[in-house]
Amino acid sequence: MKLPTQTNLFDAIDATWSPYAFHNVEGWLIREGAGGGQRVSAATRLPNTQGIKISSAVAKMVSLDQTPLFMIRNTDADLDTKLQALGYEIIDPVVILVAQTDKLLRNLPIATQEIQLLDVPNQDTKSIWAAGGIDRGRLNVMARVKTPKTILSADKMGVAFAAAYKDIAMVHAVEVASDHRRKGIANTMMYKACQWAKDQNCDWVAVLTVRANIPARTLYENLGMVEAAAYHYRRKNLA
């Protein structure tokens, strides 16, 4: 089975980690993040557009009170070069790792820790997320998601968010409490996420992590997940 296409993966990211609003501006897709972080606040070039003006994207982001931020995919080499020349620096290269749902279920140890599926975060999950830097703005991102979704809670030990888009289940915001790390909690939550993905008829499970996060990448790669796409941001403060 072929890996999901880059287009499908990026569509799944937008559907399962939702900006406050999308704005089409002269060949750009501008995400209005409303304080939800970089992923929901970046601009991307729309497909099959030529001669777009970077200044148009910058003006719109500034009007939204957002620092100009561009998401660069592997199809954006020319844009990447232009932004570099304008002084935009690379930040936070990200990899998208995927695996077949059935394969992950075979590779993961069967969960022994009970995992609750929640519709909304409770105080324990909010506390774990907050300790990992997942603030109210990112909780609002999860609340905005319109596709099938769930919160995976390992009591007071860990939490993750999963949402489905077509045949892809994206697992976001995986966080394990500091005193429960390296005890298999992340694997347990991933197993439950895969079971949930299978129930949603998703053939694929995908995660995102910054390329520099070696522990997370090692965890997922050891489960058989492989890199299917990547991106980085370019940012220049206007101050």
Kinemage of the C-alpha trace (Angstrom):
@kinemage 1
@onewidth
@group {chain A} dominant
@subgroup {mainchain}
@vectorlist {calphas} color= white
{ca met a 1} P 0.000 0.000 0.000
{ca lys a 2} L 1.410 3.365 -1.053
{ca leu a 3} L 2.002 6.016 1.585
{ca pro a 4} L -0.501 8.873 1.751
{ca thr a 5} L 0.348 11.726 -0.579
{ca gln a 6} L 1.790 14.969 0.724
{ca thr a 7} L -1.437 16.731 -0.255
{ca asn a 8} L -3.556 14.296 1.752
{ca leu a 9} L -1.288 14.606 4.768
{ca phe a 10} L -1.339 18.396 4.801
{ca asp a 11} L -5.117 18.383 4.314
{ca ala a 12} L -5.358 16.020 7.274
{ca ile a 13} L -3.224 18.328 9.410
{ca asp a 14} L -5.490 21.302 8.697
{ca ala a 15} L -8.614 19.229 9.359
{ca thr a 16} L -7.375 17.672 12.601
{ca trp a 17} L -5.510 20.662 14.074
{ca ser a 18} L -7.756 23.500 13.033
{ca pro a 19} L -7.019 27.204 12.619
{ca tyr a 20} L -9.610 29.710 13.744
{ca ala a 21} L -10.124 30.712 10.106
{ca phe a 22} L -8.654 30.373 6.612
{ca his a 23} L -8.158 33.350 4.293
{ca asn a 24} L -7.429 33.095 0.565
{ca val a 25} L -5.307 36.081 -0.412
{ca glu a 26} L -3.812 36.442 -3.888
{ca gly a 27} L -2.551 32.869 -4.182
{ca trp a 28} L -1.932 32.352 -0.472
{ca leu a 29} L -3.732 30.332 2.157
{ca ile a 30} L -3.427 32.371 5.345
{ca arg a 31} L -4.254 30.623 8.618
{ca glu a 32} L -5.646 32.729 11.417
{ca gly a 33} L -4.385 31.043 14.544
{ca ala a 34} L -6.049 32.974 17.375
{ca gly a 35} L -3.148 32.150 19.681
{ca gly a 36} L -3.008 28.449 18.813
{ca gly a 37} L 0.643 28.277 17.809
{ca gln a 38} L 2.685 28.166 14.622
{ca arg a 39} L 0.963 25.318 12.816
{ca val a 40} L -2.374 27.132 12.760
{ca ser a 41} L -0.854 30.561 12.076
{ca ala a 42} L 1.315 29.943 8.997
{ca ala a 43} L 0.841 30.916 5.375
{ca thr a 44} L 1.214 28.437 2.535
{ca arg a 45} L 1.234 28.933 -1.189
{ca leu a 46} L -1.888 27.618 -2.888
{ca pro a 47} L -1.362 24.933 -5.556
{ca asn a 48} L -0.656 25.922 -9.150
{ca thr a 49} L -0.133 29.599 -8.403
{ca gln a 50} L 2.541 31.666 -10.081
{ca gly a 51} L 3.873 35.149 -9.493
{ca ile a 52} L 2.496 35.512 -5.990
{ca lys a 53} L 3.592 38.428 -3.847
{ca ile a 54} L 5.135 37.670 -0.496
{ca ser a 55} L 4.162 41.178 0.572
{ca ser a 56} L 0.475 40.296 0.187
{ca ala a 57} L 0.786 37.408 2.631
{ca val a 58} L 2.798 39.538 5.052
{ca ala a 59} L 0.228 42.337 4.984
{ca lys a 60} L -2.625 39.952 5.749
{ca met a 61} L -0.790 38.264 8.627
{ca val a 62} L 0.136 41.629 10.120
{ca ser a 63} L -3.512 42.709 9.841
{ca leu a 64} L -4.397 39.627 11.907
{ca asp a 65} L -1.807 40.672 14.521
{ca gln a 66} L 0.344 37.656 13.622
{ca thr a 67} L 4.085 37.558 13.073
{ca pro a 68} L 4.656 36.755 9.368
{ca leu a 69} L 5.262 33.010 9.204
{ca phe a 70} L 5.520 30.751 6.156
{ca met a 71} L 5.231 26.973 6.023
{ca ile a 72} L 7.629 25.564 3.440
{ca arg a 73} L 7.020 22.102 1.966
{ca asn a 74} L 9.235 20.182 -0.422
{ca thr a 75} L 7.332 21.670 -3.374
{ca asp a 76} L 8.222 25.206 -2.277
{ca ala a 77} L 11.947 25.349 -3.068
{ca asp a 78} L 11.683 28.561 -5.071
{ca leu a 79} L 9.660 30.269 -2.351
{ca asp a 80} L 12.155 29.052 0.228
{ca thr a 81} L 14.973 30.713 -1.706
{ca lys a 82} L 13.084 34.005 -1.985
{ca leu a 83} L 12.270 34.102 1.710
{ca gln a 84} L 15.872 33.348 2.613
{ca ala a 85} L 17.001 36.272 0.483
{ca leu a 86} L 14.545 38.502 2.329
{ca gly a 87} L 16.031 37.531 5.679
{ca tyr a 88} L 13.489 34.955 6.806
{ca glu a 89} L 15.185 32.312 8.936
{ca ile a 90} L 14.389 28.603 9.134
{ca ile a 91} L 12.769 27.504 12.369
{ca asp a 92} L 11.424 24.181 13.627
{ca pro a 93} L 11.854 21.663 10.791
{ca val a 94} L 9.063 19.099 11.216
{ca val a 95} L 8.707 15.517 10.001
{ca ile a 96} L 5.430 13.697 9.378
{ca leu a 97} L 5.711 10.014 10.234
{ca val a 98} L 3.124 7.461 9.147
{ca ala a 99} L 2.386 3.763 9.333
{ca gln a 100} L -0.469 1.468 8.461
{ca thr a 101} L -2.914 1.147 11.330
{ca asp a 102} L -2.876 -2.653 11.277
{ca lys a 103} L 0.920 -2.742 11.229
{ca leu a 104} L 1.124 -0.469 14.247
{ca leu a 105} L -1.336 -2.625 16.157
{ca arg a 106} L 0.897 -5.630 15.484
{ca asn a 107} L 4.074 -3.777 16.513
{ca leu a 108} L 2.772 -2.103 19.648
{ca pro a 109} L 2.543 -4.009 22.929
{ca ile a 110} L -1.067 -4.670 23.907
{ca ala a 111} L -2.157 -1.949 26.295
{ca thr a 112} L -2.343 -3.014 29.924
{ca gln a 113} L -2.950 0.464 31.321
{ca glu a 114} L -6.544 1.600 31.009
{ca ile a 115} L -6.953 4.505 28.617
{ca gln a 116} L -10.086 6.606 28.749
{ca leu a 117} L -11.546 8.195 25.634
{ca leu a 118} L -12.844 11.646 26.471
{ca asp a 119} L -14.949 14.081 24.479
{ca val a 120} L -13.539 17.095 26.325
{ca pro a 121} L -10.430 17.480 28.478
{ca asn a 122} L -10.778 17.049 32.216
{ca gln a 123} L -8.653 18.792 34.829
{ca asp a 124} L -6.010 16.049 34.884
{ca thr a 125} L -5.489 16.146 31.115
{ca lys a 126} L -5.391 19.946 31.134
{ca ser a 127} L -2.724 19.874 33.849
{ca ile a 128} L -0.508 17.397 31.969
{ca trp a 129} L -0.852 19.371 28.754
{ca ala a 130} L -0.162 22.651 30.534
{ca ala a 131} L 3.052 21.236 31.997
{ca gly a 132} L 4.128 20.379 28.435
{ca gly a 133} L 3.375 23.857 27.086
{ca ile a 134} L -0.009 23.036 25.573
{ca asp a 135} L -1.975 26.085 26.641
{ca arg a 136} L -5.516 27.390 26.294
{ca gly a 137} L -4.899 28.470 22.701
{ca arg a 138} L -4.025 24.911 21.700
{ca leu a 139} L -6.967 23.493 23.652
{ca asn a 140} L -9.115 25.814 21.554
{ca val a 141} L -7.510 24.348 18.421
{ca met a 142} L -8.652 20.872 19.485
{ca ala a 143} L -12.131 22.128 20.326
{ca arg a 144} L -12.476 23.591 16.814
{ca val a 145} L -11.824 20.279 15.047
{ca lys a 146} L -14.990 19.155 13.232
{ca thr a 147} L -13.883 15.679 12.160
{ca pro a 148} L -14.181 12.595 14.419
{ca lys a 149} L -11.882 13.141 17.380
{ca thr a 150} L -11.044 11.917 20.850
{ca ile a 151} L -8.812 12.645 23.833
{ca leu a 152} L -6.819 9.691 25.129
{ca ser a 153} L -6.265 9.923 28.879
{ca ala a 154} L -3.926 7.618 30.815
{ca asp a 155} L -5.327 8.692 34.181
{ca lys a 156} L -2.820 11.223 35.578
{ca met a 157} L 0.106 9.839 33.590
{ca gly a 158} L -0.371 10.944 30.000
{ca val a 159} L -2.687 12.415 27.400
{ca ala a 160} L -2.948 12.676 23.618
{ca phe a 161} L -5.385 14.009 21.037
{ca ala a 162} L -6.447 12.054 17.950
{ca ala a 163} L -8.647 13.048 15.029
{ca ala a 164} L -9.566 11.372 11.747
{ca tyr a 165} L -9.664 12.781 8.241
{ca lys a 166} L -10.676 10.423 5.454
{ca asp a 167} L -8.338 7.406 5.814
{ca ile a 168} L -5.757 9.140 8.041
{ca ala a 169} L -5.835 9.383 11.826
{ca met a 170} L -3.544 12.098 13.147
{ca val a 171} L -2.235 11.839 16.703
{ca his a 172} L -1.343 15.217 18.173
{ca ala a 173} L -0.221 16.661 21.498
{ca val a 174} L 1.207 13.468 22.989
{ca glu a 175} L 2.335 14.355 26.479
{ca val a 176} L 3.495 12.147 29.354
{ca ala a 177} L 3.773 13.494 32.891
{ca ser a 178} L 7.415 13.974 33.853
{ca asp a 179} L 7.405 11.357 36.624
{ca his a 180} L 5.872 8.704 34.351
{ca arg a 181} L 8.196 8.929 31.352
{ca arg a 182} L 10.071 5.902 30.020
{ca lys a 183} L 7.434 3.596 31.452
{ca gly a 184} L 5.639 2.755 28.202
{ca ile a 185} L 2.796 5.242 28.656
{ca ala a 186} L 3.283 6.777 25.189
{ca asn a 187} L 3.180 3.305 23.615
{ca thr a 188} L 0.019 2.508 25.541
{ca met a 189} L -1.678 5.669 24.302
{ca met a 190} L -0.532 4.993 20.737
{ca tyr a 191} L -2.009 1.485 20.906
{ca lys a 192} L -5.349 2.907 22.015
{ca ala a 193} L -5.112 5.590 19.327
{ca cys a 194} L -4.593 2.878 16.717
{ca gln a 195} L -7.601 0.954 17.990
{ca trp a 196} L -9.637 4.135 17.761
{ca ala a 197} L -8.266 4.812 14.256
{ca lys a 198} L -9.310 1.342 13.141
{ca asp a 199} L -12.804 1.992 14.480
{ca gln a 200} L -12.863 5.133 12.318
{ca asn a 201} L -11.872 3.049 9.242
{ca cys a 202} L -8.529 4.833 8.993
{ca asp a 203} L -5.866 2.869 7.104
{ca trp a 204} L -3.082 5.151 8.341
{ca val a 205} L -1.915 6.700 11.588
{ca ala a 206} L 0.301 9.782 11.394
{ca val a 207} L 2.212 11.917 13.877
{ca leu a 208} L 4.219 15.127 13.640
{ca thr a 209} L 7.369 15.942 15.532
{ca val a 210} L 10.131 18.462 15.168
{ca arg a 211} L 13.121 16.857 13.502
{ca ala a 212} L 15.355 17.749 16.453
{ca asn a 213} L 13.204 15.774 18.917
{ca ile a 214} L 15.271 12.597 18.747
{ca pro a 215} L 13.471 10.751 21.594
{ca ala a 216} L 10.075 11.198 19.941
{ca arg a 217} L 11.363 10.267 16.497
{ca thr a 218} L 13.072 7.184 17.921
{ca leu a 219} L 9.866 6.132 19.665
{ca tyr a 220} L 7.804 6.365 16.492
{ca glu a 221} L 10.449 4.945 14.156
{ca asn a 222} L 10.882 1.942 16.439
{ca leu a 223} L 7.187 1.256 15.923
{ca gly a 224} L 7.745 1.134 12.167
{ca met a 225} L 6.585 4.645 11.317
{ca val a 226} L 8.387 6.225 8.376
{ca glu a 227} L 8.842 9.763 7.129
{ca ala a 228} L 6.240 10.586 4.498
{ca ala a 229} L 6.573 14.369 4.309
{ca ala a 230} L 8.333 17.253 5.973
{ca tyr a 231} L 8.177 21.005 6.273
{ca his a 232} L 9.811 23.903 8.010
{ca tyr a 233} L 8.869 27.451 8.818
{ca arg a 234} L 10.483 30.730 7.833
{ca arg a 235} L 9.971 33.721 10.073
{ca lys a 236} L 11.249 37.278 10.331
{ca asn a 237} L 10.114 39.567 13.094
{ca leu a 238} L 9.053 42.984 11.891
{ca ala a 239} L 10.040 44.759 15.114
